[in-house]
């Protein structure tokens, strides 16, 4: 079963009191997220990432299209009972301590009163706020509030966790800790849906991503699928290539770059790789490895946005 | 459990608000003041002392001094307590609607109806706690120190809380539509003023014009909105008749009944709007 399944999910807003304007926040978004995976939703500001999550959690209502979460149509109480959510800009009542905040949100999730204190203690330890348990949240830094937000989202042991910019304002050590928590949750079977601008983090932990632009999905796939440049290969050689071999190879219309014992080849067709290997072997050059060149998710994202802007 | 979780949280939020903490301090000062000033004559238990002056329970025929004091205290304090109350709770709905808060609340397995009702009930209960503190305090002071256990005075709290809950329907609608605590306060106070004017429509507003349509509009407005002023006036009649009034009006449940329907209508409007909004 898919954790999230949407079909043509559309959201149009009307803004302005007198001069009404239509804003197409989402346009026919069809996505599916596998259970037990970490899914990243990327996109520039205003692409519709937060709106998408809000529709799934009935914080906003779709204009058209359908969606189901954990098998339930959106809007059902049973769905929310099994989801955790950390919004992008979350506010907690400043007069409550960290423990009281988690107890309060535990109550809203319908947890039994007897389990709340132990649950709060466990979660505060998990997110590294054990020593701040009895401090009022108005004294918390942004990073600490972010950690508390993550604990709040986990209070009901969700099967599906929605996180909107979870590491925003968190220091590098904290980010690593949050990443580790998310990976552990994934290993325990929790599905995680992540909205983030930090593409390096998405790249590190997400299995699949979708890229939104102006409310439309422009790419979906695994990180490997999106970032692997299919026809660029790096060939590691046992020695530097002699000039004769370079000449032999360059006659074959490949785009080649030689650097010490590395050869980067941009091909027109995958079969050309065999031709290069044959030439190298014929000239007695040992091959230590062949890898497909990858680009970072950030580079891929920027390249894609440029392409989309040109269209 | 979820509903009560939000309800408990709202009471806590109400009590911790600065305005109500100020109210609590002022109320405490009044209670100390009265506890020092009210007493019973040592020689004659039938005589109460109020700031040094001695009064028999029935100094004049038909005038019960303690009851008279309690009526005056009730009439003069209720308006101020409600004033503090509006300042204290007008921000509850707009605060709930703030970005980052409403997202969190709506993502929980709590329906929008439960959420709004828990907030409204919590606000009324928070105010009730503050009212009971002052009124029960005064009641205890008169009971323990002067031997006057006036149950009517204590029970009048129920009517004031009910009136406040009806007034909060205006605050809830204003808060949902404007998302501003300032506007909610402004609208609530405007309504209190309008309610007072509508109460006096026959002796004041009808004099402006004889046009029956104008009269009908004022009557209609009076009956479809919570009769806040009438409810507060009636709440003091639970204590007793004001001896200074030549023809004291009798206590009637009618303003409470009319206000129940108009407040229900307003809460219904608030729920309808809240359940359809995108946040």
Interface residues (C-beta under 8 A of the other chain):
Chain A: X13 X54 X57 X58 X59 X60 X61 X77 X78 X80 X81 X83 X85 X87 X88 X89 X90 X91 X93 X95 X104 X105 X107 X108 X109 X110 X113 X152 X162
Chain B: X1 X2 X4 X5 X6 X8 X9 X12 X13 X16 X98 X99 X100 X101 X102 X103 X104 X105 X106 X107 X108 X109 X110 X111 X276 X278 X279
